[in-house]
Amino acid sequence: MKRKAKKTSKSSYFPCTLEQLEKDLKDGFFNSTPDFSKKTIEQNGQRIGVFFIHYMVEKDQIYKFVLDKIQSENIQWDTKLLDNEIPINNAKFRTECEEIGKDILRGSVCIYVEGDSDCITYGFPNILERTPSKAETESLVFGPKIAFTESLRSNMNIIHWRMDNSSLTSEKFIIGNEIPTEVRLVYLKDLANEENVNEMRKRLKNLETDDVLESSVLTQYIEDNSYSIFPQMYVTELPDRLCYELKEGKLSVLVDKSPSAVIAPINFFSFFESTEDLYTRWNMGSFIRLMRLVAMFLSVTLTPLYVAALTFHYEIVPTALLVSLGHSRSRVPFPPLLEALILEFLIELIREAGARLPTKVGQTMGIVGGIVIGQAIVQAGFTSNILIIIVALSALASFTVPSYLMGSAIRILRFPLIIMAGLWGFLGIFFSFSFLIIHVLKQKSLKRPYFAPIYPFRPKDLDNSIVRIPFLKSNYRAYSNMAKKTKRFNEPPNTKKKDIEE
């Protein structure tokens, strides 16, 4: 059934002439837009103006549904009759020139019958959509490969395709004073905690900004602590990751023109999880998750330990290794602190250059550049072979984190730790770790504990974060998510194992 256009209660800008409307629209919105178009239809003593920007609308649909209809009917037109006769459900009555200009900028066509007290706009946006393709930043070996696109309409279609659930709820927000952008809050009404929904809804409604460039930019506006180096909301381009988190009782925010979605509330250990852990066997998934956490710890500590040991604590190095270290560093003119900082900066430089270059060239640059520069810098005596190995292991360990934002945070943390190790040795490292632990414990994600289930300690939630247990045994959602329904399914009845003869 076709919806009727809604009238506004504002004082009307109309009636006016077509020339006056065209002049005001150009002066207010389209003075620097040569593609603003007007078509005038004269019939039965009437003048009807059609206004639009030709590259922002589907011109074929305008001619098919609007212009052909008006020109084929030999009747006296007005806005009410246009709304009744043209079978399009997004019609809007407009009485202000400013409203008309904004509609045209969003891909609408404005129709005004000269002398009427209002006009009508129809949405015919020419939306550019990229075909869903394989994920780039979150690559998987097992599982679905499809990723989100820049079209909000396409992304919502993917979510509904993956989740055939009547509880799936979507709330619309328009954010941006200068460049309005559509934002969707998505959750499962039967599972999502109402406090979480209200908190996210409040943050989106109260957000005042000129525009929202992308989902990751939106998180910096609405996260609990924008000064922390640790991300407090997960940004993903994988629809299967999003759907899995929704079924755990979490919320998601999608931004138009952004190929990624925001998930909240989230905890620290969620950044080391991957949906691929679910597609493999439970023991393998647990091993991989634990390996990522160990790799994160090694990535942060290996180089600082090297600097602290060679600067203050030679006595902890085994004698055989100490000889090798002394020989390797005999030609190095820099102290361990400066040596480590130079090499860490060089590794980050190669990584950034490889990421910004085209894919094939970037891979070659990363491999060849690392080998050639590493060998040259050792031969030139700027660093030791052992530090090359340690820095390379630290860089590899940081790449095991599925989240790009968390991986970047870990790589940045190495620099202050190296400086503290060079200034105060192990005492500086312990002080830095104490500060980091206190900082992480104080963080929250949508007012929920960030370091759960370790703090506060919830043993039953460990299988939803640090390890993975078999699906038949994992029938409780994480308490940290505060989902309305804690049980995923009813436990199967205990069946007694029978012998083959029985």
N, C-alpha and C positions, 0 to 999 in steps of 0.2 A: 504494500500500500504506500502510495507516494506521500511523503511528508510535506506539509505546508510551510512556506517560508515564514520566518518570525519577524514581526514588526518591532521597531524600536520605539522608545518613548521620548526620544530627543526631539527638539525643535527642528523642523525640516529645513534643509538647504534649498529644496525645490519649492515651486517650479522655476525653471530657467530655460534658456535656449541651449541647443546642442553646442553652439559655438562657445557659449559662456562656460559650460561644463568642461569642454575640451581645454579651454584656456586655463581654467583653475586646476585641472588635473596635471597639465604640463607644468604650470608654475609651482605646484606643490610637490610633485613626485617625479615627473618625467621630462624635466627640462633638459637633462643630459642623456636622455634615452631616445635615440632616433628611431628605435624599433616600436615605439608606441603607435598603435594603429587605430583608426576610426573608420567605420563604414556607416554611411547614411542610407537608409531605406525610405523612399517616399512613395506612399500609396494611400488611396482613399482620403487625401487631404491631410495625412499624418506624416510626421517626420520621426523616424525611429533611429536612434544612434546606438551603435555597437562598438564598445571600446575594449581593447586588449593589447597585450604585448605578444607579437606573433611567435617568438621562439619559446615562450613560456606556456603556451596552450596547445592542445590538440586541435589544429585547424580543421581537420577532416570532420571531427565530431561537432565543432561549432557549425559548420555548413550543413551537416546532416540533421542535427537535432534543433538548431536555432534558426539559422537564416532561411533554410528551405521551408521550415514550418511557417515562419512569418510571411514569406513571400508567396506561399501557395494558398494561404487563407485570405479571402477577400472580406475581412471584418475589421471593425474598429478595435485596435489593441489597447490594453492598459496593463499595468503590472499584475493585477489580480488574474486577469485572463491569461497572461503569459505563464503564470505559476500553475494554472489549471491545465493549460493545453500542452505545455512542454514537459514531457515525462522524465524529469530529473529531480532527484530527492535532496540535492544540496543547495536549493535556491535560498537566497537571503534577500529580504527587503532592506534597502539602505536609504537613509535620509540625509546623510552627511557626506561631503566630498572626501573627507579624510578616511572614512570607512571604505569608500569605493576604491580609493587609491591603494590602500593596504590589501584589499581583496585582489585587485589586478596584479599587484606585485607577487601574490601567492599563486598566480596561475588561473585567475578567474576571468570571466568575460562579463562586462557590464552592459545591460540593455536599458535604455531610457527612452520612453515615449514622451516627446516634447510636450510640456504643459502639465504632466502628471506631478503629483505631490511626493513621489518617491520613485526609486528605480529598483531593479532586481539584478542580482549577480548569480552566476552559475560557475561552479568550479570545473575547469577542464585542464588541470595541470599536466604539463608535459614532463613527466617524471623520468629522470635518467636512472636506470637501475642496472647494477652489475650482476651478472649471473653468479649465483653461489658457487664458490670454488673451494679448493683445499686450504686448510688453515696453514698460515705461515709461521706465526710466532709460537704456536702450541702444537707442534707436530706430534702425531701418534703413530705407533706401529699397528696396534689393534684398535678396533672401534670405528665409528663414523668419522669421515674425513671432512664433511661439509662444515663451512664456516659462515658466520654472519656477513652481511653486505652493508653498504652505506644507506640502504633504504629501510626505514622503519617499518613500512608496510610489508616488505619482503621478510624482515626479521620476525615480525609478529606471525606471519604466515608459517614460517618454519617452526616456531614454538607451538602453534596450534596443531601443526601436522605431527609433531613429536608427542604432544600431550593431549590426548582426547579425553579431557576431564572437564565436567561442567563447573567445577570449583575454580577453574582458572579465571582470575580476575585481572583486569587491566584498567588503570586509572590514568587519565590524560592530564598533562600540565603543559602550559605554554610559558617558557622561561626566556628572558632576554628583552630588555627595553629597546635596544636599537635593532637587533636582529632576532625576532621571536623564533624560538626553536621548540618543536614538539618533543616532549619527554613522557615516557610511559613508565608507570610503576606497576610491576607484574608480580603476582603472588597467587598461591592457592588459598582460597578463603577458608577452607576446612582445616588447614594446617598452620598457616602463618599466625604468629602471636599478634594480638591486636595492639599491644604496646609498641612492638616493632613497627607495625604498619603506620600507626599514628605518628611515631617519631620521624619516620622517613617522609611521610606526607607533610608534616610540619616544616621540615627542612627544605623540601622542594617548594612549598608555597611561600616561605619567607625569603627565598633566595632572590637577591637583587643584584643583577649584573647586566652588562650591555648585551652579551651573547654567551652561548655555551658552544665552544668549538668542537668538543669531543667528549666521550664518556670519561676518559681519564682526567680531563679538565674538570668535569662535574664532580668527581670524587674529591678533588682538592678544595672545592667549595663546601661540601656537605660532610666531610669526614670529621671525626671527633677532635683530632689534633693535627692541624695542617703543618705544624713545625717539626713533627717527628719524621725521621728518615724512613721509618717502616710504614708501608701502605696498610691502611686499616679497612680497605674494601678491595675485593678481588675484581679485577678487570679481565674478562675472558672473551675470546672470539669463537668459542665452541658452544653450539646449541646443546649438545649432550651434557656438557658440564653445567650449563645453566639449568636444564631440566632436572638434573640430579639434585642440585642444591634446592630447587623449588620443592621437590618432594621431601626434602629434609626440614621444611618449614621456614626457609629463608626467603628473602625478598630479592627482586632484581629491578634494575632501572635501565631502560634503553633510551638512547638519544638519537633523534633523526640525524641522518648524514654521518653516523658513526658506525663502524663495523665491529663494535665490541659492546659488551653489556657489563653492568656493575652488579656485584653480588654482595649482600650484607644481611645480617651481621656475619663476620668472619673471624676466625682466630689465627694465631701465628702459624700453627701447624698446617692449616689449610693451604698455605702457599707451597707446601712441599708435597701435596697430594696431586694426583692426576687421575682422570677417569680411566686411563689405561691400567691403573692398579685394580680397577674393578673388572676389567676384561680378562685379566690373567688370573691364575689360581691364587688362593688366599695366602699361601705361604710365600709364593714369589712376590705378590704385591706387598706383603709386610716387609720382606727383605729389601725391596727397592725403596720403600719409604724410609726405613731405618738408614739405608745407605745414603740417601739424600741428606738426612739430618747430620750424619757423621761427616759427609763431604762439606756441608756448610760450616761445621766446626773447624775442620781442617783448613778450609779456605781462609777463614778469619785468623787462625792462630799460627800457621806454619811459618810465614815470613816474620812476624813479630818474634816468635821463639828463636829463630835464627839470629835476628839482630840482637836480642837480649843476651843470648848465649855467647856470641862473639864479642860483645861490648863489655859485659859485666861478669859473666858466669862461665868462664872457660872450664872450671872444675867439673861441670856436669857432662862435658863432652867426653866420650870414650877416647882413650889414648890413640888407638888405631885411626879413628876418624879425625882426631885432632891433628895428626900428622898430615892427613890428606887435605884438611881444611887449610892448614898453614901453607902447604905447597900451592894450593889453588889460589890463595889470596896473596901470595908473595909479590905479585906484580901489580896488584890493585892499589891505586893511590888514594882511594876514598875510604873513609870509615864505613863500617857496616850499615849505619843508618842511611847515609847518603847513597851508598851503593844500592840498597834495597829500594829506596824511593825512586831512583832513576830507572831501575829495571821494571818496577811496578807501573810507573808512568808510561814506559815504552810499550808494555804489554797492552795497557788500556788504549794507547794510541793506535796500535795495530788492530785491536778489536773494533774500535770505532771506525777506522778507515775501511775495514772489511765489511762492516754493516752498512755503510753508506754507499759503497760502490755497487754496481750491478752484480747480480747473484754469482755468475760464473767468474767474473773478474775478482769479486770479493773473496771467494773461496781460495782462489790462487794467491791473492795478496796475503791472506791470513797464513797459509801454509808456507809459501816460499819466503814471504817477508819474515816470518818467525824464525825459520831455519837460517836464512842468510844473515839477518841482523844479529841473531843470537850467536852464531859462530864468529861473526866479525867482531862483536863487542867483547867476546872472551879473548880472542887473539890480540885485540888491541889493549887488553889489560884493564878494561873498565869495570869488569865484574868477574866473579868466579864461576866455575862450572857448576858447583853445588847450588849456588843461589839460582842459577838458570833453571835447574831441575825443580827446586822448591817453588819458585814463582810460577813455573809451568803447571805444576800439580795444583797449586792454589787456584789458578785460572780455570783449569779443567773442572775442579770441584765446584766452583761457582756456577758453571754452566749446567750442572745437573738439576738446578732448581727449575721447576716447570714455569713459575711466574717470572716474567722479565723484570717487573718492578722490584720484586724481592731479591732477585739475582743481582740487580744493579745496586741495591742497598748494601748487600753483603760485600760487593767489590769496593764500594766507597769506604766501608767501615775499616778495611785493612789499613788505609792510610793513617788515620789517627792512632790506631793500635801500634803501627810501626813506629810512629813518632814517640809515643809513650814508652815503648820498649827501648828505643834508642836513648831516651833521657833518664829513665829510672829502672830499666831492666824488668825482671819478673814482677817487681812491685808495681810498676806502671801498667803491666798487662793485667794483673789482678784488680787494680783500681779501675781500669777501663771496663773489665768484664762486670765488676760490681755495679758500675754506673749503668751499663747496658741492661743488666738484669732488672735493676730497679726501674729503669725507664720502661722496659717492656711490660713489667708487672702493673705499671700505672696506666697503660694504654687501654682504651676501650674501642669497640666497634659497635656503633649504634647503641651506645651505653651498655654493651654487654662485655664481659671480661675477655680481653684480647689473648691472654695466655692460658685460657682454659683448654684442656681439662687438667693441666698441671697446677694452675692457680686461678680459682680455687680447685682443689684436687677432687676430681670426679673419676674414680677408677672405671666406672661403666662406660664412660665416654672415650676411653683410650682406643677402643676398636673403631671409632669413627674418625680418628685423627692420626695417631702415631703408628698403629698397626692395623692389620685387616684380619678379621676372622671369617670363617665360612658363612655364607649368606643365611643358611638355615639357623645359625646360632645368633646372627646379628638382626634380631627383630625389634630392637628399640632404637628410636632416634636419639640423637645427642641431647642431653638435658640442657646443654648450653644454648641451643637454638630456641628453647622455650616453645616448642611446637604444641599446638592444641592436642594433637594425637601423638602420644609417645610410642605406641606400638605400630610397627609396620604391618604385621600380620599376626595371626594367632599361631602359637607354637603347635607343631604337629604332635599328636599323641605318642607317648613312649611305646615303642613296639619291641617286644622281646625277640631277640635273635634266635632263630631256629636252626637246628642242625639240618644237614642235607637229607638225612633219613626221615626227619619229621616233615 
